[in-house]
Amino acid sequence: MTERLDRTLLAGRWIYRRVHAAACALALRRWLGRWAVFALVAALVASAGAGLDTAAATLAGVAAWAALPLAHGAAAGGALALLAVLGVAAVGLALLAAMRELLWPVAWREAERALPLAARETAWSDLPWIALATLPWAGLQALGLGVWLVQRPGWLVGHEAAVVTAGVAALGLTVAGGVALQRLRRRGGIQGQGRRAVPSSQPRQAIEARRPRGRFVLWQALVVWPLRRGVAPRLAWHSGLTLAASAVLLGAAAWRPAWASWWLALQSLVALVTVSRARVLAALELRPVLQACAHLPVAQRGWRARFDALCAAPALVGALAVAACVALLVPGARVALLGAWWLWLAAAALLELRHPARDAQAQSARWLFLLITAVAMASEVLP
């Protein structure tokens, strides 16, 4: 009887792996169903009018540029090699963090805590899917390093082994970091825990001074505080990453004003993608907060506009900053066209927030039209 029970428990461990694998496979299929259409449309637009050889050369060139920091840093050795490996691993880990809900839903935490699962078992169940999620970035780096090893520029001769070792080390750090990230998520280490209550030993005057007053209290309670206190952690992170991406493009526009059309085109893509994602996150994390106020004396009118403004503000503010930088640094830039470009992005954001498409095909067609028009405007900004 004891042996039979042991076999049952052992089978239960393998059942958890199968359940985890089935959930990840289902989430991956749904994700591909939503985004594969966009990727296919983007690939068709990028390769329009080009032959197979030209498309392969373009892919090899993109991969070579993506792997250049790692190859050059590994060839230089020392601290540069370490920074290059850490940088490539950090990018891969950021991609894994963006896909973390596909790899392990946070809603599983309480159920897993009730099961007799060891940390090693959950880590082994995570490993295949983390490796699969890392594969696109690792493949791009491997292709780029292969291009540099074939071309063998002067700075790479004699350092081929170091370059290969750096690539393997970056991949290993990415996978290990992904496993550690999932373990941290299971413990609740990266979820918002909210602010601690004010100790009763503090004077009442200090507590009253922290308490907001006036007509902005309701706005702070339903929108600002959920972002700051962990009720809407993914939307808060998304808003910060959107501003960070716009800041990178702003720096690029200040660094190379002559390439302003490219920076504006990239900002158009950032705006369309981030507003769409912010709409989904706001529906998941902020709408329940407003629904919980249905029985309170809180007016429901006007809150949809405020939520829409919250979703669109990071992308549109970043686009406005990039447009202002181009207008100031590029002599003869068409300011009126820059304004029309920004208004087009604002209209696209409003369309996405108020009238989202019902299926992926309609969404891809809409995105293609909006993106092509924005890129066409951006290409005519320079004199």
Secondary structure by P-SEA (a helix, b strand, c coil): caaaaaaaaaaaaaaaaaaaaaaaaaaaaaaaaacaaaaaaaaaaaaccccaaaaaaaaaaaaaaaaaaaaaaaaaccaaaaaaaaaaaaaaaaaaaaaccccccccaaaaaaaccccaaaaaaaaaaaaaaaaaaaaaaaaaaaaaaaaacccccccaaaaaaaaaaaaaaaaaaaaaaaaaaaaaccccccccccccccccaaaaaaacccccaaaaaaccaaaaaccccaaaaaaaaaaaaaaaaaaaaaaacccaaaaaaaaaaaaaaaaaaaaaaaaaaccaaaaaaaccccccccaaaaaaaaaacaaaaaaaaaaaaaaaacccccaaaaaaaaaaaaaaaaaaaaccccccaaaaaaaaaaaaaaaaaaaaaccc
